[in-house]
Amino acid sequence: MFGPRAEAEEKAGSRQRLQVNEYKENQNIAYVSLRPVQTTVLGKTAKVYLVPFSLSNYKPDQFTRPKSLLDKNSNNEVACKKCKKAEIEKTCRKILTPKMEATSSKAESTLQKSSLDVYAESNKWQCKSTSDAVILSADAESSQDGDSDEDTTPGLDDFSGLSPYERKRLKNISENANFFASLQLSESAARLREMIKKRQPSESKRKKPKKKENGTGCRRSMRLLKVDPSGVPLPATPTQPILVADENPLLPPGPLEMTPENRDINSEIFKGFLQTWAEVSKTGSKNKEKALSSIKSYKANLNGMVISEDTVCKVTKGSISSMALHPSEIKTLVAAGAKSGQVGLWDLTHQPKEDGIYVFQPHSQPVSCLYFSPANPAHILSLSYDGTVRCGDFSRAIFDEVYRGEGSSFSSFDFLAEDASTLIVGHWDGSMSLVDRRTPGTSYEKLINSSLSKIRTVHVHPVHRQYFITAGLRDIHIYDARRLNPSRSQPLISLTEHTKSIASAYFSPLTGNRVVTTCADCKLRIFDSSCISSKIPLLTTIRHNTITGRWLTRFQAVWDPKQEDCVIVGSMAHPRRVEIFHETGKSVHSFLGESLASVCSINAMHPTRYILAGGNSSGRIHVFMNVSCR
């Protein structure tokens, strides 16, 4: 009875093992391995691998047990099951305890149940099997498969069949798990998480204080708040169109009364000033031809010229754009034209110095050119951007209008005749005007178009007065006044050596044999004009900083009327100074002093005396002179 039954159970178990280990592709069937070869510890997910089982040599009758053995083992079947089950549970608890502490209770129960079921099923088969050799061979095959992979763990269904290496390996895993459990890492991680949750985020920005409704705020202008000092709101003013006044309105045509802006016209001081000019006109010195002094004696006289606080004074409002020294030898009179349209006169022989300053307003725009009349020392002629040329007559205390150009802006002028009866006037648009003052009433004019697009300065040859030189934007032209064409006049000579904007060009004062030019390329050039022909050679190039910037008046190098081989020019060097160069390019002298603390862009030298006057861009005049000249 037991024989057929055992044989049937054995065949059924064989079929069951065959179905479990058979691999079916593309079917969603859960397979349970009888020999799990890998387990995970310390929170890792358990993985079960199916070990392939070879049935090529399997024979159903091979595992048929003798009847005696069946009878013997049937009585011990229940005891074997209980013993094996208790041993397996004990071992699994020892191995899986660290993992159960680190993972959730649900995962622990599931893993424990599946492990127990697998071991129970395996032991059941082992208890029923009578062929120990087959079981041992299967265990050996499983052990070899596990050893082929370093990360796999041998099955736990039969601990008696494990090798010593596998037992030691499981022992190490258990010890490591116990060690990590003793560190209580999970408890530390939980405490840290609680601390992070309890920690409040730090405020990165400072809270702005709440504005008090009734508190005192920042001070504000009562005018902007439209309230009077008592706090009463001002009445609303009706909006009216704003009329923008012209900053520089043109003065009325015709003569203007000579009224000083800083003096009362009926004061005794102003009357004395007019009396001084009357005396100067009677005793005015005439220019006498003098031989050039040697450089040695010239330097000695320049060394005696000094500056002091008494010879520095503010004369005009705004930057000085032109300077002139009266040729008198008994009075030291300095005239300055300003960008505000003012003409200031300073009598240095009068003390205190503030009482010797008189400021007039004959123009509405910058005064770019200023000359004392060579025929009448009591006359001073001024030219302005506003398109007017006026003559200040101090004997009559009036500013006559010499020439007026409607819709035109003047840049410079000079006397064509020695008696100052005819003028050549340069325009900013490149045209020129010949003005004859001998015509009664309105002066006669003749408009001439030049070959220049712009004219900055005009200067007449001191000996051959039919020639005059004009400084344009980049070129310098010399014209013959007898060959001027109203439509378009061609120059006799053109100087094209300049690479940047030109500021001025002047003949030497006595012979006219030299021409000095000032250019924005930081060079002073001296040409030989002794023979006016088709070409004038360049003699000397002097390196000099001429970049004055936007707020300073541009430098203009001028000749010393007493020493026509020497040039006077302002300087940007520190300490501030005014320099004199020889026509060979050598430095002759530098005017320095504690009272000179600014750049003197415009300078003028007295024609017979050693007196130098320099004007800066704030309306201040600096005078260097000998002590004997005061």
Disulfide bonds with the S-S distance in Angstrom:
none
